[in-house]
Amino acid sequence: MPGLRGLRLPPAGFLFLLPFLLLLLLPAAPAPHRTSYKPVIVVHGLFDSSYSFRHLLEYINETHPGTVVTVLDLFDGRESLRPLWEQVQGFREAVAPIMAKAPQGVHLICYSQGGLVCRALLSVMDEHNVDSFISLSSPQMGQYGDTDYLKWLFPTSMRSNLYRICYSPWGQEFSICNYWHDPHHDDLYLNASSFLALINGERDHPNATVWRKNFLRVGRLVLIGGPDDGVITPWQSSFFGFYDANETVLEMEEQLVYLHDSFGLKTLLARGAIVRCPMAGISHTVWHSNPRLARHQSELLLRLVVLKSPKKGKDSQGVCSKQTLVVPLRYNESYSQPVYKPYLTLCSGRRVCSTYRTTYRVAWREVRREVQQTHAVCCQGWKKRHPGALTCDEAICAKPCQNRGVCIRPDQCECAPGWGGKHCHVGLVLGPDGRTCAEGAPEPPTSASILSVAVREAGQDERALRLEIHELRGRLERLEQWAGQVGAWVRAVLPMPPEELQPEQVAELWGRGDRIESLSDQVLLLEERLGACSCEDNSLGPGLKRQR
């Protein structure tokens, strides 16, 4: 939905789409001599035409020759204002033969308003075989903003009162009104919207179950948009976010269509089939019309954006897939550089000869090479402990676990003793039988219950204190007995009572004790030697002599 200062878009280039196209055009099946790629179908947006996508065809023909790329030339220019259900029918008749010729599947690239047309196609086509649906800056949850094309289409109306036109039978004849979503008149939107409210499953209709089943046939859904889009309002609508009644943006996971899984959005996210690519600094027309977006930046985006169908990893329960990224490196390294130095020497025949010798010196050189790095992609509800980790073993709980609870699985808490409930917010109280625990908030304590608890706790503390006092008294009595025995021994050894000893007498006694201890050690040593000699002379036993 570009601006309307001119109905013809500027010269367009699709370098920005390189990262996605490179992967989309991977071989569908191995062949002995040639590689076949899944067909690509492109659907343009409001006031757009197939001419704007010519650079896409040139790039694919250059890098993936033989790929069938079809830019549907339907509802160009002002014809794109026709009701969206009419456009869906026309595009359906155009894509059905392409899908029939590609049993391995096709890829959809749908820009702006075309993203809503493609989503409706995925809902109404029972046997579609779309492998990847790339929604490029598309108002998937509706539009609510004053933009150039609205001013051109409805010059006297602003977004605050445009609902008067769009939510009328006459207004629903314009494509823009089919997805006009006024958050201040939600009841009118639900009753009057003949397109968006139906494909979102916000209004009951007999085909809701079948449409949801058809939509879930898609292999992966890639959502692309950015805060500097300037047309899609709010820009989060590209990611199924939208305003509430206060014009506060609620993300996809907070929308009722997600919470109720009305058309399969929650199911897709649970199986890891949704990829969100927010990118800043890109306005709405630049998404597909700025040839100055560098090729090497697009190549890098290819390596970082996960578009492959996720598979459960073996290394961690939270790893959906692992990718090997090729990272270019450029650095300086030291090496031993040979240096040949000439010198003169004496050769045979007493001649002077010139020769050389090899020496080495430390030199530096620039090295450029590519290294492979493994990058783990976490499943929904898991995250890495640090950015470079190869495991996703830290679960994410949307609402934090309370009261020392631990998040062990996505939105699953393991509660500390005494707590229960989904978020460990419910205290466990004694059940009616007085033996089991029950979930529920404890009853407000009364003065009588507080007093009884205090008395019970005081009684328990008193018993423990009495036991401790009894134990301490026993230990004290044993210490007093030991001290009495030691005192009696000291009085028997000392020449006078201990209290009458002078300091020099105490020092003399200590010296005598040291000498006694030394003599005791010498006596023990002599006894050991004497015993050894006795064993050698009387090996038959003490008191017995060896017969000669």
SELUMVO-94051 format. One record per residue (C-alpha): x, y negated, z. Coordinates in steps of 0.05 Angstrom, whole numbers. Example, Ala and Ser with C-alpha at 12.3 -4.5 7.8 and 13.67 -1.06 7.14 Angstrom:
REM residues 2
246|90|156
273|21|143
END
This chain:
REM residues 548
0|0|0
47|-55|-22
31|-128|-21
-12|-158|-76
29|-217|-99
37|-175|-162
0|-112|-178
62|-82|-209
115|-57|-162
187|-78|-171
237|-29|-202
239|30|-155
292|79|-134
284|139|-90
352|144|-59
319|142|9
283|207|-6
347|244|-22
353|278|46
285|308|41
287|326|-32
354|361|-26
325|409|24
257|415|-8
290|438|-71
327|495|-40
319|560|-78
253|593|-68
281|661|-85
350|686|-106
362|700|-179
421|733|-213
439|677|-261
396|617|-245
365|584|-185
291|567|-182
262|512|-139
193|501|-112
153|451|-152
145|381|-124
80|342|-128
80|267|-115
18|226|-99
23|150|-102
-10|98|-56
-56|39|-61
-46|-6|-122
10|40|-144
23|84|-204
66|141|-228
114|91|-260
140|71|-192
166|141|-180
208|147|-243
274|143|-204
253|204|-164
247|244|-228
315|220|-252
349|240|-188
317|309|-185
334|322|-258
406|302|-244
417|343|-181
368|401|-189
357|413|-263
298|456|-279
255|433|-220
183|420|-238
164|351|-212
95|324|-224
77|252|-207
2|252|-213
-21|195|-258
-90|186|-229
-127|127|-198
-72|77|-215
-73|3|-198
-142|-22|-180
-172|47|-191
-139|66|-125
-194|25|-91
-245|78|-110
-274|119|-52
-224|168|-25
-269|229|-31
-275|214|-105
-198|210|-109
-191|275|-70
-234|311|-120
-193|284|-178
-127|301|-147
-153|370|-128
-168|387|-200
-98|364|-218
-58|402|-166
-97|468|-168
-64|492|-234
5|472|-208
-5|513|-145
-32|572|-185
33|574|-226
76|571|-162
60|631|-118
122|616|-76
92|549|-55
97|475|-71
120|411|-35
77|348|-28
107|278|-24
51|230|-10
62|155|-2
19|106|38
-55|116|22
-35|178|-16
-17|211|50
-91|210|70
-111|238|2
-61|295|11
-84|310|82
-156|315|56
-131|361|1
-99|407|53
-166|409|90
-213|423|33
-170|471|-9
-182|542|18
-121|575|-15
-70|520|-20
3|541|-15
36|476|8
102|491|42
121|420|62
77|359|67
117|295|72
74|236|94
114|174|75
91|112|113
18|133|112
-37|106|160
-56|175|185
-96|149|244
-124|90|206
-108|17|192
-123|-45|233
-83|-106|210
-85|-169|169
-41|-154|108
-33|-184|39
-77|-133|4
-133|-144|55
-130|-219|44
-134|-208|-30
-191|-159|-25
-231|-194|29
-207|-267|29
-259|-293|78
-253|-237|129
-202|-224|183
-189|-158|218
-232|-179|278
-295|-182|236
-278|-137|177
-317|-81|210
-381|-116|188
-362|-101|116
-325|-35|122
-376|-2|168
-432|-14|119
-453|32|61
-427|-21|12
-359|-25|47
-349|50|46
-345|46|-30
-275|17|-22
-217|64|-4
-187|16|47
-252|17|86
-252|93|87
-195|90|137
-207|23|169
-205|37|244
-228|-19|290
-211|1|362
-261|-50|389
-320|-18|353
-305|55|360
-378|75|360
-390|41|293
-327|74|265
-349|144|285
-419|134|256
-400|97|192
-333|125|171
-346|173|114
-274|196|108
-224|188|165
-271|207|221
-287|271|183
-217|295|166
-196|278|237
-252|320|265
-277|261|306
-347|271|281
-382|338|279
-396|368|210
-409|439|186
-341|446|151
-298|427|211
-275|498|228
-258|515|156
-221|450|145
-179|461|207
-161|531|185
-141|506|116
-99|450|144
-60|499|188
-37|536|125
16|482|114
87|504|130
112|438|160
89|367|166
141|312|160
119|243|185
161|182|164
150|110|184
182|53|222
171|-9|265
190|-57|208
140|-30|158
99|-93|158
37|-62|126
16|-1|166
-16|-29|229
0|-5|280
62|26|250
54|85|298
-6|105|256
45|139|210
57|186|269
-16|194|289
-11|140|342
-62|84|348
-91|27|389
-138|37|447
-193|-14|463
-140|-61|493
-96|-55|431
-45|-16|469
-14|37|425
-25|109|448
23|160|420
-1|222|383
0|266|446
-48|217|479
-99|216|423
-164|254|431
-156|287|363
-91|317|390
-117|335|459
-179|369|429
-137|398|372
-195|377|328
-160|390|261
-98|430|282
-48|376|301
-33|405|370
-26|475|341
25|451|289
66|416|342
64|477|387
94|520|333
148|468|319
122|451|249
118|375|258
179|332|245
176|258|262
227|211|229
220|139|255
268|91|219
277|18|232
295|-38|184
253|-13|125
192|-50|100
133|-16|67
154|-24|-6
227|-9|9
210|62|28
208|79|-46
232|17|-83
301|-4|-57
358|26|-99
410|-3|-52
399|49|2
466|84|1
471|156|-22
519|177|33
470|152|86
416|194|55
462|255|55
476|244|128
401|240|143
392|307|109
440|339|158
407|308|218
333|316|202
306|385|216
261|408|159
272|483|162
218|527|192
238|537|264
256|605|291
264|625|362
337|624|382
371|681|418
418|638|459
364|600|496
290|605|504
283|531|486
323|533|421
280|534|359
336|533|308
410|520|299
443|481|244
514|478|221
531|406|204
590|389|160
624|328|191
679|291|153
741|273|194
797|224|180
856|219|226
933|212|228
979|269|248
1053|275|259
1097|325|222
1170|342|210
1193|309|146
1257|338|113
1311|287|97
1368|306|50
1433|269|67
1492|273|18
1563|280|44
1634|298|19
1669|363|35
1731|402|14
1717|456|-37
1760|513|-63
1822|491|-99
1830|433|-50
1778|393|-88
1732|342|-57
1659|361|-70
1594|325|-59
1537|364|-26
1480|350|22
1452|374|87
1379|376|110
1356|339|171
1286|326|198
1251|266|225
1181|254|255
1133|222|204
1059|208|201
1008|224|148
933|214|139
890|277|141
820|282|113
780|346|123
711|371|140
694|409|203
632|448|219
592|432|282
534|472|308
473|432|326
417|462|367
346|439|355
302|444|417
231|469|414
174|427|438
176|420|513
251|434|521
312|390|522
387|394|528
424|380|592
472|337|553
474|315|479
528|364|458
497|425|489
480|486|446
425|508|493
358|477|510
347|505|579
317|445|614
241|445|611
200|382|604
138|370|646
96|313|620
75|298|691
133|306|740
129|361|792
115|333|860
136|350|931
204|381|912
173|424|857
217|445|798
197|445|724
214|516|700
175|517|635
141|464|592
86|434|636
95|489|688
120|474|758
149|521|810
126|493|877
162|490|943
133|530|1001
70|499|1027
49|468|961
9|490|901
-30|465|841
-7|451|770
38|394|792
52|417|864
6|363|889
-42|408|929
-25|426|1000
-35|498|1022
-79|505|1083
-99|565|1125
-158|603|1095
-224|618|1131
-198|686|1153
-141|654|1191
-89|697|1157
-85|677|1083
-69|611|1050
-118|572|1007
-109|513|960
-140|449|980
-127|385|1017
-122|396|1092
-178|368|1134
-165|302|1168
-135|316|1236
-177|298|1298
-151|276|1365
-167|344|1395
-130|381|1340
-70|335|1346
-68|346|1422
-73|422|1414
-17|424|1363
26|380|1408
13|425|1469
28|488|1428
93|459|1401
112|435|1471
100|504|1500
145|536|1447
199|485|1460
195|497|1535
204|572|1528
264|563|1482
295|513|1530
286|560|1590
321|617|1553
379|572|1535
386|548|1607
386|620|1632
441|638|1582
484|579|1602
478|596|1675
502|667|1663
562|641|1624
578|591|1680
576|647|1733
624|690|1691
672|631|1683
671|617|1759
688|690|1773
746|688|1724
771|623|1753
770|653|1823
811|713|1800
862|668|1766
868|624|1827
881|683|1872
936|708|1826
968|639|1824
967|633|1899
999|702|1906
1056|684|1858
1071|612|1880
1113|601|1942
1064|547|1966
994|524|1952
986|494|1881
962|426|1909
1029|418|1947
1074|429|1886
1116|370|1862
1129|356|1788
1201|381|1789
1179|445|1823
1127|456|1769
1181|448|1715
1226|497|1752
1169|548|1755
1157|540|1680
1231|554|1667
1229|616|1709
1168|639|1672
1205|631|1605
1264|671|1631
1218|726|1658
1183|730|1590
1250|735|1554
1274|790|1601
1208|827|1591
1218|826|1515
1289|853|1523
1265|910|1568
1212|929|1517
1264|930|1462
1310|975|1502
1252|1022|1518
1236|1028|1444
1308|1045|1428
1312|1095|1485
1249|1129|1461
1278|1135|1391
1341|1167|1417
1300|1215|1460
1262|1237|1398
1327|1252|1361
1359|1292|1418
1296|1327|1441
1257|1338|1378
1225|1401|1406
1195|1363|1462
1214|1324|1524
1257|1365|1572
1274|1418|1519
1343|1425|1488
1358|1450|1418
1387|1520|1419
1454|1525|1385
END
